[in-house]
Amino acid sequence: MLSDIVGDLLCPVCGADLAERDRALRCDAGHAFDIARQGYVNLLPGDARPGTADTPEMARSRDAFLGAGHFDPLMRMLAERVREAVGAEPAAGSHVLDAGAGTGHYLAAVLDRTPGMSGIALDLSKHALRRAARIHPRIGAVAWDVWRHLPLRDGSAAAVLNVFAPRNGPEFRRVLAQGGALIVVTPTAQHLHTLIGPLGLLSVDERKPERIGTALGADFDLEARERHDMEMSLSRAEVETLVGMGPSAWHVPAEILRERLSALPEPVRVPASFSLSVFRPRGRESS
């Protein structure tokens, strides 16, 4: 809930503290941000553009596919790494920030393993946040662009998650608490590779994890990296949902995707491959 995290949110206009009053977050300078009936708050300025934020269709696909449990092994691995990073008994009132949280499934899985913590779900898509705000009782959902200065106090997050989302290294470092960790999940070149040719999907650069490490290198040191591979047995409809929740949804029209899918045998054997990297802020001692 927003009440769990509002103490660490800051007014994006003037940087003052925010408080929840009359179905809005307000600062003493008079800036107010309405809380949507679905439970999230939009802190974005009026000139913000949705860009490649999840559309209603993408949010529905993401909710359906992740809700069906197809990526549960990844979620369990992510939750375990966060638990290891923050310790068995995290400080009372500490937060996990999910930067680019989408529908909140990954953050919810993490909070299930860290019962003393609350979660901050940041995303640009209000369609995804409507679901994130309701998926777990300890999630506070906030509409925000990860590329902007984050509306959070310095050192307010015990851990930052970044799962298939944009990365803002300087801001992630600023909001991480002493001893905190940034955990980044990216696809490897083998992710969905059997579908790339037949369906015309976007491919993944083989050196993506290394490039991310280089991009974050000014602010973070790589502590550990591991890879997880699995194979899914999916119906054509489930493959359509999988493609519909990712970046290829912007490039392959639905009717063309269905036509290409009709040529595939059913069930479809689909590889999933992820790289999980744990980073620590440079110049700080981990606890």
Steps between C-alpha positions, in 0.01 A plus 500: 500500500608859444483563874792257542733703279377861504756596767779449246327667204584861412306760306632485143440875459674647806661203675301545823352222710169351390210395720180315417189717549156497334581229242814680385867540583571862594800708601500813715563714191155405369594251229252214489492164321176306488491136602321296233211281609715198414748610769799644312614864493621687193793731579591562136509859372254607234761489222580131557450273202412130515772397253526122505302457823274195513174545312175354642549195279860451613404533866225241456741263327765548768247441777367184331838346416678574827187420699492154339837425659713456188785713643465376859854348504642844419285662768619252762863560406452877510324486837777286646773736377321799649458317832872424499585861414289662773558234768269267685366783719477823299454824690142579595332723243763438232400497135572310181481728197398340172603745227289411198269274701235437236212306653693439822535122479876493564475743791214302652710183486786678675274636776364151565857399596572819699198544729646796690529721191272706280536558127509809278382425146611770256379481142407731215186305409183576694349188343766282663486691830128440537592135538819553701314703763273205572724198459650515852389681818849640567554660158464873446473579128625826350486622140846632416764497226812311610716729284404803711624595847316253722249653747657311792720589796870424488569154641134403518526157333663192650501345153423613147355256247533556129335222299493547119480877556702820439792567735587835658828425677559833679147509638502135603821566691356810668188330634675184620558476876836413651564132427231494232513313170382553145372179339464507123331233289545499123430246225793317344544441127334157544179646639210400271758437227296225328221753446709787365522377140154342457315790665729790404576600860773731624826328587723557803862612473731221621702752699204671667593407861856623448379824341268561794786446742709752309216753495453467877873495571527864601263439791509128576732203535385159381484260794354190335338385178313181424302360213175307510370296206173311473263369237127568489232297327243751378187505291490736203269727700752511784779585257287784367456626856875469565588702190225749579652598833849580369673747267422294188134596550595841358645343184279205406129578444264257673344370180841426346615334821196268501561408136863411573403309813260281304800342326660385827437156654301492821606495777786738425831434675635840601836564672522771765842625605584771752808666643472619862767743619555635852668840523620698801545880500858604438689637795275339760554200721231231475351381828 
